[in-house]
Amino acid sequence: MSQPAHKIRIGVLQVTIWRNHGENGPWYSVVPSRSYKNGDETWQQSDKLRFDDLLTMAKLLDQAHSYIASQMKSDAKARRQAGPTAK
């Protein structure tokens, strides 16, 4: 299984950023998650957020947006340097 491009965490909240490859070059996807302990004290992850998680997740998503924007800029620069046949 491939590794995520980047992870950003604040407390039990996390955003995982995946770099994908397509015909038109790389593209990015984001998976927000919340960690919690279930009844037997093992850690689980959920995509469900509590009311108190919303602002923190918004900050994580803002950071993810900045990271992806920077990566897309680097990707475009690399394509320009590689020449017209590179995608």
Secondary structure as UniProt FT lines:
FT   STRAND          6..10
FT   TURN            11..12
FT   STRAND          13..22
FT   TURN            23..24
FT   STRAND          25..37
FT   TURN            39..40
FT   STRAND          43..46
FT   HELIX           51..53
FT   HELIX           54..82
FT   TURN            84..85
//
